[in-house]
Amino acid sequence: MCVCASLAGCNTESRKASEYMGDGKIEYLPSPPLGINGWRVELPRFALTENVEKTYSLAGLPEGNDYVVYLVIPSELPPEIKEVTFSSRVMQGGKTLKELPPKKISEMINTYSSPQDNNFYFINRDPRSTNDVNYVFNVIKDTAPLSLTISIHNPSVRLPLAAYVKVERGGFK
């Protein structure tokens, strides 16, 4: 009985993944027992040596709460990388769902867990500010397709450094 329920869950997640028609690669994130299953979309890489303005389609992103946009960069960071600014805007049917203002990488939250990992940066609330930012967004079933626009301003990085953006929710306890 448990095997059938487990297989049914796998088929449901496979179907959801096949419904994703957006940019990048989607991956199902199973959680540990009593955790929250989730999804990750890894978008194409770009060079941090340039100013970047890109819009990605997130059409068919599976329904769920608390998606986060991460800027992912190598763990070995030159000091000048901290001056690079990043911003993002999630839109749905011409309406902005979540807009995160430009912020220097040095002011973003770094979630890396060891020196060998990538750095997953995201813009978080600043508890000292009255204009704090809530960084999560929700995907509701049967709504207009989502898009994600990112902007990166690079005042001084000249080293060949690649980065990418991922959109993720769940997969944890």
C-alpha positions as CSV (number, residue, x, y, z in Angstrom):
1,M,0.0,0.0,0.0
2,C,2.8,2.4,0.9
3,V,4.7,1.6,-2.2
4,C,1.6,2.4,-4.4
5,A,1.1,5.7,-2.5
6,S,4.8,6.5,-3.0
7,L,4.7,5.7,-6.7
8,A,1.5,7.8,-7.1
9,G,3.4,10.7,-5.6
10,C,6.3,10.2,-8.0
11,N,3.9,10.2,-10.9
12,T,2.2,13.4,-9.7
13,E,5.6,15.1,-9.4
14,S,6.7,13.9,-12.8
15,R,3.5,15.3,-14.3
16,K,4.1,18.7,-12.6
17,A,7.7,18.7,-13.9
18,S,6.5,18.0,-17.4
19,E,4.1,20.9,-17.2
20,Y,7.0,23.4,-16.6
21,M,7.5,25.2,-19.9
22,G,9.7,28.0,-18.7
23,D,13.4,28.6,-19.0
24,G,16.1,26.6,-17.2
25,K,16.0,23.2,-15.8
26,I,13.4,22.2,-13.2
27,E,14.1,19.6,-10.4
28,Y,11.9,18.1,-7.8
29,L,13.2,18.4,-4.2
30,P,11.9,15.6,-2.0
31,S,12.0,16.4,1.7
32,P,13.0,14.3,4.7
33,P,10.1,12.7,6.6
34,L,7.6,15.4,7.9
35,G,9.4,18.0,5.7
36,I,8.3,20.2,2.8
37,N,8.7,18.9,-0.7
38,G,9.7,21.5,-3.2
39,W,11.1,22.6,-6.6
40,R,14.2,24.2,-8.0
41,V,14.6,25.9,-11.3
42,E,18.2,26.6,-12.3
43,L,18.5,29.3,-15.0
44,P,21.3,29.7,-17.6
45,R,24.6,31.0,-16.5
46,F,25.9,34.5,-17.3
47,A,29.1,36.5,-16.8
48,L,29.4,38.8,-13.8
49,T,31.9,40.8,-15.8
50,E,29.0,42.6,-17.6
51,N,25.9,44.5,-16.7
52,V,23.1,42.0,-17.1
53,E,19.3,42.6,-17.7
54,K,17.5,39.3,-18.5
55,T,13.9,38.2,-18.4
56,Y,13.2,34.5,-18.0
57,S,9.9,32.6,-18.4
58,L,8.8,30.6,-15.4
59,A,5.6,29.3,-17.1
60,G,4.2,26.2,-15.4
61,L,6.2,26.6,-12.2
62,P,4.4,24.2,-9.8
63,E,2.0,25.6,-7.3
64,G,3.4,26.4,-3.8
65,N,4.3,29.0,-1.3
66,D,7.6,30.6,-0.3
67,Y,9.6,30.5,-3.5
68,V,12.9,32.4,-3.2
69,V,15.1,33.9,-6.0
70,Y,18.8,33.2,-5.3
71,L,21.9,34.7,-7.0
72,V,24.4,31.8,-7.1
73,I,28.1,32.6,-7.5
74,P,31.4,30.7,-6.9
75,S,32.6,30.4,-3.4
76,E,36.0,32.1,-4.1
77,L,34.9,35.7,-4.3
78,P,37.3,38.6,-5.1
79,P,36.7,41.6,-2.8
80,E,35.4,43.8,-5.6
81,I,32.5,41.4,-6.2
82,K,30.8,42.7,-3.1
83,E,30.1,46.0,-5.0
84,V,28.0,44.3,-7.6
85,T,24.3,45.0,-7.2
86,F,21.5,42.6,-7.9
87,S,17.7,43.1,-8.2
88,S,14.8,40.9,-9.4
89,R,11.2,41.3,-10.3
90,V,8.6,38.4,-10.5
91,M,5.6,39.3,-12.8
92,Q,2.4,37.5,-13.6
93,G,0.2,38.6,-16.4
94,G,1.7,42.1,-16.5
95,K,1.3,42.5,-12.7
96,T,4.3,42.6,-10.4
97,L,4.1,40.0,-7.7
98,K,7.5,40.6,-6.0
99,E,10.1,43.3,-6.7
100,L,13.4,43.3,-4.9
101,P,15.3,46.6,-5.2
102,P,19.0,46.7,-6.2
103,K,21.2,45.6,-3.3
104,K,25.0,45.1,-3.2
105,I,26.1,41.5,-2.8
106,S,27.9,42.5,0.4
107,E,24.4,43.5,1.9
108,M,22.7,40.3,0.8
109,I,22.3,37.1,2.9
110,N,24.8,34.3,2.1
111,T,23.4,30.8,2.8
112,Y,26.5,28.8,2.0
113,S,27.2,25.9,4.3
114,S,30.9,25.2,3.7
115,P,33.8,26.8,1.8
116,Q,33.3,24.1,-0.9
117,D,29.7,25.1,-1.6
118,N,28.4,27.8,-3.9
119,N,27.2,31.0,-2.3
120,F,23.4,31.3,-2.5
121,Y,22.7,35.0,-2.0
122,F,19.2,36.4,-1.5
123,I,17.8,39.7,-0.5
124,N,16.3,39.5,2.9
125,R,14.3,41.8,5.2
126,D,16.4,44.4,7.0
127,P,15.0,44.5,10.6
128,R,16.5,47.9,11.1
129,S,14.7,49.4,8.2
130,T,11.1,50.6,8.0
131,N,11.1,49.8,4.3
132,D,12.0,46.1,4.8
133,V,11.5,43.7,1.9
134,N,9.7,40.4,2.1
135,Y,11.6,38.2,-0.4
136,V,9.2,35.2,-0.9
137,F,6.5,34.8,-3.5
138,N,3.7,32.2,-4.0
139,V,2.5,30.4,-7.1
140,I,-1.2,29.8,-7.3
141,K,-2.6,27.1,-9.6
142,D,-4.3,28.1,-12.9
143,T,-3.0,31.6,-13.1
144,A,-1.1,33.5,-15.8
145,P,2.5,32.4,-16.5
146,L,5.2,33.9,-14.4
147,S,8.3,35.8,-15.6
148,L,11.5,36.8,-13.7
149,T,13.6,39.8,-14.6
150,I,17.0,40.2,-13.1
151,S,19.3,43.1,-13.2
152,I,23.0,43.1,-12.3
153,H,25.1,46.2,-12.2
154,N,28.9,45.6,-12.2
155,P,31.0,48.6,-11.5
156,S,34.4,47.0,-11.3
157,V,34.6,43.2,-11.6
158,R,36.9,42.2,-14.6
159,L,37.8,38.6,-13.6
160,P,36.0,35.9,-15.6
161,L,33.4,35.0,-13.1
162,A,30.1,33.2,-13.9
163,A,26.9,33.2,-11.9
164,Y,23.3,32.0,-12.3
165,V,19.9,32.5,-10.7
166,K,17.8,29.8,-9.2
167,V,14.3,29.9,-8.0
168,E,13.5,27.4,-5.2
169,R,11.1,26.3,-2.6
170,G,11.0,23.4,-0.1
171,G,13.0,20.3,0.0
172,F,13.8,20.7,3.7
173,K,12.5,19.8,7.1
